[in-house]
Protein backbone atom coordinates (compact mmCIF):
# COMPACT_ATOMS: atom_id res chain seq x y z
CA UNK A 1 0.00 0.00 0.00
CA UNK A 2 1.13 3.55 -0.72
CA UNK A 3 2.32 5.62 2.24
CA UNK A 4 1.10 9.15 2.97
CA UNK A 5 2.27 11.94 5.27
CA UNK A 6 -0.44 13.58 7.36
CA UNK A 7 0.17 17.34 7.46
CA UNK A 8 -2.85 18.70 9.32
CA UNK A 9 -6.31 18.02 10.71
CA UNK A 10 -9.36 19.04 8.70
CA UNK A 11 -12.28 20.85 10.33
CA UNK A 12 -14.03 17.51 10.95
CA UNK A 13 -11.03 16.16 12.85
CA UNK A 14 -9.71 13.90 10.08
CA UNK A 15 -6.05 13.78 9.10
CA UNK A 16 -5.25 15.43 5.76
CA UNK A 17 -2.40 14.49 3.42
CA UNK A 18 -1.33 16.31 0.25
CA UNK A 19 -4.02 16.13 -2.42
CA UNK A 20 -6.00 16.64 -0.27
CA UNK A 21 -6.47 13.07 0.89
CA UNK A 22 -8.48 12.44 4.05
CA UNK A 23 -7.52 9.74 6.55
CA UNK A 24 -9.76 9.22 9.59
CA UNK A 25 -8.27 8.73 13.05
CA UNK A 26 -4.84 10.05 12.08
CA UNK A 27 -2.77 12.98 13.34
CA UNK A 28 -0.37 15.55 11.85
CA UNK A 29 3.18 14.24 11.49
CA UNK A 30 2.12 10.63 11.07
CA UNK A 31 3.06 8.37 8.19
CA UNK A 32 0.13 6.17 7.24
CA UNK A 33 -0.85 3.68 4.58
CA UNK A 34 -4.21 2.61 3.22
CA UNK A 35 -6.39 2.07 0.18
CA UNK A 36 -7.28 5.24 -1.69
CA UNK A 37 -10.93 5.53 -2.68
CA UNK A 38 -11.59 8.89 -4.28
CA UNK A 39 -10.08 11.39 -1.86
CA UNK A 40 -10.28 9.13 1.21
CA UNK A 41 -8.06 6.44 2.68
CA UNK A 42 -9.68 3.24 3.93
CA UNK A 43 -8.16 0.44 6.01
CA UNK A 44 -5.71 2.99 7.39
CA UNK A 45 -2.60 1.71 9.14
CA UNK A 46 -0.26 3.88 11.20
CA UNK A 47 3.32 3.41 9.96
CA UNK A 48 4.93 6.09 12.12
CA UNK A 49 2.74 7.46 14.95
CA UNK A 50 2.70 11.00 16.23
CA UNK A 51 3.97 11.79 19.70
CA UNK A 52 0.48 13.18 20.37
CA UNK A 53 -1.17 9.80 19.77
CA UNK A 54 -2.61 8.18 22.90
CA UNK A 55 -4.59 5.07 23.72
CA UNK A 56 -8.31 5.95 23.42
CA UNK A 57 -9.85 5.97 26.91
CA UNK A 58 -13.13 4.40 25.73
CA UNK A 59 -13.29 0.80 24.55
CA UNK A 60 -16.02 1.70 22.03
CA UNK A 61 -13.97 4.34 20.22
CA UNK A 62 -12.85 2.35 17.18
CA UNK A 63 -16.37 1.24 16.27
CA UNK A 64 -18.58 4.04 17.63
CA UNK A 65 -19.06 7.26 15.68
CA UNK A 66 -19.82 9.41 18.72
CA UNK A 67 -16.24 10.68 19.13
CA UNK A 68 -13.59 11.66 16.58
CA UNK A 69 -10.51 12.57 18.63
CA UNK A 70 -9.95 10.15 21.50
CA UNK A 71 -6.73 8.99 19.84
CA UNK A 72 -5.18 12.44 20.41
CA UNK A 73 -3.72 13.83 23.65
CA UNK A 74 -5.91 16.35 25.46
CA UNK A 75 -3.30 19.09 25.08
CA UNK A 76 -3.12 18.54 21.34
CA UNK A 77 -6.92 18.67 20.97
CA UNK A 78 -7.13 21.87 23.00
CA UNK A 79 -4.45 23.56 20.92
CA UNK A 80 -5.99 22.33 17.67
CA UNK A 81 -9.43 23.71 18.57
CA UNK A 82 -7.89 27.07 19.44
CA UNK A 83 -6.01 27.04 16.15
CA UNK A 84 -9.23 26.34 14.20
CA UNK A 85 -10.75 29.52 15.64
CA UNK A 86 -7.55 31.50 15.09
CA UNK A 87 -7.29 30.32 11.46
CA UNK A 88 -10.95 31.12 10.72
CA UNK A 89 -10.49 34.65 12.05
CA UNK A 90 -7.21 35.14 10.22
CA UNK A 91 -8.94 34.17 6.95
CA UNK A 92 -11.12 37.26 7.51
CA UNK A 93 -8.14 39.47 8.32
CA UNK A 94 -8.61 39.31 12.10
CA UNK A 95 -5.45 38.56 14.06
CA UNK A 96 -6.20 37.31 17.55
CA UNK A 97 -5.31 34.31 19.67
CA UNK A 98 -8.02 32.73 21.84
CA UNK A 99 -7.13 33.43 25.45
CA UNK A 100 -8.02 30.05 26.86
CA UNK A 101 -10.02 26.87 26.36
CA UNK A 102 -12.45 25.40 28.87
CA UNK A 103 -13.10 21.68 28.41
CA UNK A 104 -16.01 19.76 29.91
CA UNK A 105 -15.02 16.64 31.84
CA UNK A 106 -15.88 13.09 30.89
CA UNK A 107 -19.23 11.69 32.04
CA UNK A 108 -20.82 15.15 31.75
CA UNK A 109 -23.05 15.11 28.65
CA UNK A 110 -26.61 15.60 29.85
CA UNK A 111 -28.22 14.85 26.50
CA UNK A 112 -27.79 12.06 23.94
CA UNK A 113 -29.69 10.84 20.90
CA UNK A 114 -29.73 7.04 20.99
CA UNK A 115 -30.69 4.89 18.03
CA UNK A 116 -32.51 1.66 18.79
CA UNK A 117 -33.58 -1.17 16.52
CA UNK A 118 -36.04 -3.86 17.54
CA UNK A 119 -34.97 -7.45 17.01
CA UNK A 120 -36.22 -10.95 17.73
CA UNK A 121 -34.64 -10.98 21.19
CA UNK A 122 -35.09 -7.42 22.35
CA UNK A 123 -33.44 -4.32 20.93
CA UNK A 124 -30.01 -2.97 20.10
CA UNK A 125 -29.31 0.51 21.52
CA UNK A 126 -26.38 2.82 20.89
CA UNK A 127 -24.83 5.31 18.48
CA UNK A 128 -24.18 4.87 14.78
CA UNK A 129 -20.83 3.56 13.62
CA UNK A 130 -18.58 6.04 11.84
CA UNK A 131 -20.08 6.86 8.42
CA UNK A 132 -22.70 4.14 8.74
CA UNK A 133 -26.27 3.46 9.83
CA UNK A 134 -25.10 0.40 11.79
CA UNK A 135 -25.91 0.76 15.49
CA UNK A 136 -22.98 0.23 17.86
CA UNK A 137 -23.91 -0.59 21.45
CA UNK A 138 -22.11 1.62 23.97
CA UNK A 139 -22.73 0.41 27.55
CA UNK A 140 -19.46 1.95 28.81
CA UNK A 141 -19.65 5.33 27.04
CA UNK A 142 -17.47 7.82 28.93
CA UNK A 143 -19.13 10.92 27.46
CA UNK A 144 -22.52 10.70 29.13
CA UNK A 145 -23.86 11.41 32.57
CA UNK A 146 -24.49 8.07 34.32
CA UNK A 147 -28.23 8.85 34.40
CA UNK A 148 -28.32 9.38 30.62
CA UNK A 149 -26.23 6.28 29.90
CA UNK A 150 -28.52 4.35 32.23
CA UNK A 151 -31.47 5.19 29.97
CA UNK A 152 -30.32 2.57 27.45
CA UNK A 153 -32.54 -0.07 29.09
CA UNK A 154 -35.54 2.26 28.88
CA UNK A 155 -34.81 3.07 25.23
CA UNK A 156 -34.54 -0.65 24.45
CA UNK A 157 -38.01 -1.20 25.93
CA UNK A 158 -39.37 1.74 23.95
CA UNK A 159 -38.05 0.15 20.76
CA UNK A 160 -39.65 -3.19 21.61
CA UNK A 161 -42.99 -1.59 22.49
CA UNK A 162 -43.20 1.03 19.77
CA UNK A 163 -40.52 0.34 17.20
CA UNK A 164 -40.58 -1.52 13.92
CA UNK A 165 -38.18 -4.19 12.70
CA UNK A 166 -37.97 -2.26 9.44
CA UNK A 167 -36.33 0.81 10.93
CA UNK A 168 -34.71 2.27 14.03
CA UNK A 169 -36.25 4.70 16.46
CA UNK A 170 -34.36 7.75 17.69
CA UNK A 171 -34.64 8.57 21.39
CA UNK A 172 -33.40 11.97 22.54
CA UNK A 173 -32.64 11.54 26.24
CA UNK A 174 -32.14 14.64 28.40
CA UNK A 175 -31.39 14.82 32.12
CA UNK A 176 -33.75 17.34 33.72
CA UNK A 177 -33.93 18.51 37.33
CA UNK A 178 -36.67 15.90 37.89
CA UNK A 179 -35.16 12.99 35.97
CA UNK A 180 -35.09 11.74 32.40
CA UNK A 181 -36.96 13.59 29.66
CA UNK A 182 -37.25 11.40 26.53
CA UNK A 183 -38.52 12.28 23.07
CA UNK A 184 -38.94 9.44 20.56
CA UNK A 185 -39.19 9.77 16.79
CA UNK A 186 -39.47 7.17 14.04
CA UNK A 187 -41.77 4.82 15.97
CA UNK A 188 -45.19 3.37 15.27
CA UNK A 189 -48.18 5.70 14.99
CA UNK A 190 -49.56 6.51 18.43
CA UNK A 191 -52.84 4.66 19.02
CA UNK A 192 -54.80 3.62 22.11
CA UNK A 193 -52.97 0.39 22.98
CA UNK A 194 -49.54 1.96 22.34
CA UNK A 195 -50.44 4.96 24.48
CA UNK A 196 -51.36 2.66 27.38
CA UNK A 197 -48.15 0.64 26.99
CA UNK A 198 -46.00 3.78 26.88
CA UNK A 199 -47.69 5.25 29.94
CA UNK A 200 -47.01 2.06 31.90
CA UNK A 201 -43.39 2.01 30.75
CA UNK A 202 -42.88 5.68 31.67
CA UNK A 203 -44.37 5.13 35.12
CA UNK A 204 -42.25 2.02 35.75
CA UNK A 205 -39.04 3.82 34.78
CA UNK A 206 -40.07 7.01 36.64
CA UNK A 207 -39.61 9.23 33.59
CA UNK A 208 -40.12 12.96 34.07
CA UNK A 209 -41.65 13.19 30.59
CA UNK A 210 -42.15 10.95 27.57
CA UNK A 211 -42.93 12.47 24.19
CA UNK A 212 -43.82 10.38 21.12
CA UNK A 213 -43.05 12.35 17.98
CA UNK A 214 -44.66 15.71 18.88
CA UNK A 215 -47.20 14.50 21.43
CA UNK A 216 -46.51 14.39 25.16
CA UNK A 217 -47.67 10.98 26.36
CA UNK A 218 -46.76 11.25 30.04
CA UNK A 219 -45.51 13.96 32.38
CA UNK A 220 -44.59 12.34 35.68
CA UNK A 221 -42.61 15.18 37.23
CA UNK A 222 -41.97 18.65 35.80
CA UNK A 223 -38.94 18.22 33.45
CA UNK A 224 -37.45 21.60 34.33
CA UNK A 225 -33.97 22.98 33.62
CA UNK A 226 -32.39 25.53 35.96
CA UNK A 227 -31.12 28.76 34.40
CA UNK A 228 -29.76 30.79 37.28
CA UNK A 229 -32.48 30.88 39.93
CA UNK A 230 -35.24 30.35 37.36
CA UNK A 231 -36.68 26.95 36.45
CA UNK A 232 -37.82 26.50 32.87
CA UNK A 233 -39.74 23.64 31.26
CA UNK A 234 -38.42 23.52 27.68
CA UNK A 235 -40.52 22.05 24.88
CA UNK A 236 -39.60 18.42 24.24
CA UNK A 237 -36.39 18.30 22.20
CA UNK A 238 -35.69 22.03 22.51
CA UNK A 239 -32.11 23.28 22.26
CA UNK A 240 -30.00 22.87 25.40
CA UNK A 241 -26.28 23.27 25.94
CA UNK A 242 -24.65 19.83 25.94
CA UNK A 243 -23.11 19.99 29.42
CA UNK A 244 -23.85 22.02 32.52
CA UNK A 245 -20.15 22.85 32.78
CA UNK A 246 -20.10 24.15 29.21
CA UNK A 247 -23.23 26.19 29.79
CA UNK A 248 -21.74 27.80 32.92
CA UNK A 249 -18.47 28.54 31.10
CA UNK A 250 -20.37 30.35 28.34
CA UNK A 251 -22.53 32.15 30.91
CA UNK A 252 -19.45 33.30 32.84
CA UNK A 253 -17.98 34.75 29.64
CA UNK A 254 -21.22 36.46 28.66
CA UNK A 255 -21.66 37.86 32.19
CA UNK A 256 -18.12 39.23 32.15
CA UNK A 257 -18.67 40.87 28.75
CA UNK A 258 -21.88 42.67 29.78
CA UNK A 259 -20.85 43.45 33.36
CA UNK A 260 -22.47 46.67 34.58
CA UNK A 261 -25.13 46.76 31.85
CA UNK A 262 -28.63 47.57 33.10
CA UNK A 263 -30.64 47.03 29.91
CA UNK A 264 -29.69 44.05 27.73
CA UNK A 265 -31.18 42.53 24.59
CA UNK A 266 -30.70 38.78 24.12
CA UNK A 267 -30.97 37.64 20.49
CA UNK A 268 -31.68 33.98 19.63
CA UNK A 269 -32.46 33.60 23.32
CA UNK A 270 -33.80 30.03 23.21
CA UNK A 271 -35.42 29.07 26.51
CA UNK A 272 -33.40 31.62 28.49
CA UNK A 273 -29.93 30.14 28.98
CA UNK A 274 -28.47 33.64 29.28
CA UNK A 275 -31.58 35.79 29.64
CA UNK A 276 -32.72 34.48 33.00
CA UNK A 277 -29.38 34.43 34.86
CA UNK A 278 -28.61 37.95 33.56
CA UNK A 279 -32.04 39.11 34.77
CA UNK A 280 -30.57 39.06 38.27
CA UNK A 281 -28.71 42.25 37.35
CA UNK A 282 -30.44 43.80 34.32
CA UNK A 283 -33.75 44.32 32.57
CA UNK A 284 -33.77 41.77 29.76
CA UNK A 285 -35.40 41.80 26.32
CA UNK A 286 -35.35 38.31 24.81
CA UNK A 287 -36.03 37.51 21.14
CA UNK A 288 -36.38 33.99 19.76
CA UNK A 289 -37.97 32.61 16.59
CA UNK A 290 -39.43 29.48 18.22
CA UNK A 291 -42.70 30.44 19.90
CA UNK A 292 -42.76 27.43 22.24
CA UNK A 293 -39.25 28.17 23.49
CA UNK A 294 -39.92 31.86 24.10
CA UNK A 295 -43.16 30.92 25.91
CA UNK A 296 -41.18 28.57 28.17
CA UNK A 297 -38.71 31.39 28.90
CA UNK A 298 -41.54 33.76 29.76
CA UNK A 299 -43.19 31.26 32.09
CA UNK A 300 -39.85 30.56 33.77
CA UNK A 301 -39.44 34.25 34.53
CA UNK A 302 -43.01 34.73 35.72
CA UNK A 303 -42.69 31.88 38.22
CA UNK A 304 -39.36 33.16 39.56
CA UNK A 305 -38.70 35.64 42.33
CA UNK A 306 -36.07 38.34 42.68
CA UNK A 307 -35.41 38.86 38.95
CA UNK A 308 -35.65 42.14 37.11
CA UNK A 309 -38.13 42.61 34.28
CA UNK A 310 -37.97 40.26 31.30
CA UNK A 311 -39.76 40.96 28.02
CA UNK A 312 -39.97 37.83 25.86
CA UNK A 313 -40.88 38.21 22.17
CA UNK A 314 -41.24 35.64 19.38
CA UNK A 315 -39.50 37.02 16.27
CA UNK A 316 -37.75 35.51 13.27
CA UNK A 317 -34.42 37.33 13.41
CA UNK A 318 -33.33 35.92 10.05
CA UNK A 319 -36.22 37.42 8.13
CA UNK A 320 -37.03 40.26 10.51
CA UNK A 321 -33.88 41.37 12.35
CA UNK A 322 -33.92 44.14 14.92
CA UNK A 323 -33.00 47.42 13.25
CA UNK A 324 -30.56 50.03 14.64
CA UNK A 325 -33.47 52.12 15.91
CA UNK A 326 -34.84 49.04 17.75
CA UNK A 327 -31.49 48.64 19.47
CA UNK A 328 -31.28 52.22 20.69
CA UNK A 329 -31.00 52.56 24.46
CA UNK A 330 -29.56 49.13 25.16
CA UNK A 331 -26.33 48.89 27.15
CA UNK A 332 -25.37 45.49 25.72
CA UNK A 333 -26.33 42.81 23.23
CA UNK A 334 -26.10 39.06 23.80
CA UNK A 335 -26.30 37.02 20.60
CA UNK A 336 -26.12 33.24 20.26
CA UNK A 337 -27.18 32.28 16.71
CA UNK A 338 -27.32 28.77 15.23
CA UNK A 339 -24.51 27.34 13.07
CA UNK A 340 -25.47 29.46 10.05
CA UNK A 341 -24.61 32.59 12.01
CA UNK A 342 -26.67 35.77 11.93
CA UNK A 343 -25.48 37.86 9.02
CA UNK A 344 -28.72 39.83 8.53
CA UNK A 345 -28.97 40.65 12.24
CA UNK A 346 -25.26 41.41 12.57
CA UNK A 347 -25.51 43.88 9.66
CA UNK A 348 -28.05 45.86 11.68
CA UNK A 349 -26.07 45.61 14.91
CA UNK A 350 -23.01 46.96 13.08
CA UNK A 351 -25.00 50.14 12.36
CA UNK A 352 -26.15 50.54 15.96
CA UNK A 353 -24.53 52.42 18.82
CA UNK A 354 -24.81 49.64 21.43
CA UNK A 355 -21.55 49.79 23.43
CA UNK A 356 -20.94 46.06 24.07
CA UNK A 357 -21.71 42.75 22.36
CA UNK A 358 -21.35 39.31 23.96
CA UNK A 359 -21.22 36.87 21.04
CA UNK A 360 -21.62 33.10 21.43
CA UNK A 361 -21.13 30.82 18.42
CA UNK A 362 -20.91 27.12 17.58
CA UNK A 363 -19.26 27.64 14.17
CA UNK A 364 -15.82 29.28 13.81
CA UNK A 365 -16.37 30.02 10.10
CA UNK A 366 -19.65 31.90 10.44
CA UNK A 367 -18.40 33.54 13.64
CA UNK A 368 -15.37 34.90 11.76
CA UNK A 369 -17.62 36.20 8.98
CA UNK A 370 -19.94 37.94 11.45
CA UNK A 371 -16.97 39.26 13.44
CA UNK A 372 -15.57 40.82 10.26
CA UNK A 373 -18.89 42.60 9.65
CA UNK A 374 -18.93 43.95 13.20
CA UNK A 375 -15.34 45.17 12.96
CA UNK A 376 -16.05 46.82 9.62
CA UNK A 377 -18.98 48.54 11.35
CA UNK A 378 -16.75 50.08 14.00
CA UNK A 379 -16.50 47.44 16.74
CA UNK A 380 -13.29 46.12 18.24
CA UNK A 381 -12.77 42.49 19.28
CA UNK A 382 -11.64 42.50 22.92
CA UNK A 383 -11.23 38.76 23.47
CA UNK A 384 -12.19 35.29 22.27
CA UNK A 385 -12.51 32.10 24.32
CA UNK A 386 -13.04 28.52 23.24
CA UNK A 387 -15.43 26.30 25.20
CA UNK A 388 -15.07 22.59 24.48
CA UNK A 389 -18.25 21.01 25.80
CA UNK A 390 -18.27 18.41 23.00
CA UNK A 391 -15.17 16.68 24.29
CA UNK A 392 -13.31 14.39 21.86
CA UNK A 393 -15.32 15.75 18.93
CA UNK A 394 -14.49 18.32 16.26
CA UNK A 395 -17.27 20.60 17.52
CA UNK A 396 -16.19 24.00 18.88
CA UNK A 397 -18.03 26.66 20.91
CA UNK A 398 -16.86 30.27 21.07
CA UNK A 399 -17.52 33.20 23.40
CA UNK A 400 -16.31 36.68 22.49
CA UNK A 401 -16.61 40.32 23.51
CA UNK A 402 -16.91 43.19 21.03
CA UNK A 403 -16.82 46.83 22.04
CA UNK A 404 -17.87 49.91 20.12
CA UNK A 405 -14.72 51.92 19.38
Secondary structure, DSSP 8 states (H G I E B T S, - for coil): --EEEEEEE-TTS-EEETTTEEETT--TT-EEEEEEETTEEEEEEEEE--TTB---SSTTTTTBSS-S-TTB-HHHHHHHHHHHHHHHHHHTT-------EEE--SS-B-EEEEEEEEETTEEEEEEEBTTSS-EEE-TT-SSB-HHHHTTHHHHHHHHHHH-BTTB-EEEEEEEETTEEEEEEES-----HHHHHHHHHHHHHTT-SEEEETTEEEEESS---EEETTEEE---TT----SBHHHHHHHHHHHHHHTTT-SEEEEES-TTTTTHHHHTTTSEEEEEES-HHHHHHHHHHHHT-SS---EEEEE--TTTS---HHHHTT-SEEEEE--TT--HHHHHHHTTS--SEEEEEES-HHHHHHHHHHHHHTTEEEEEEEEEE-STTSS--EEEEEEEE-
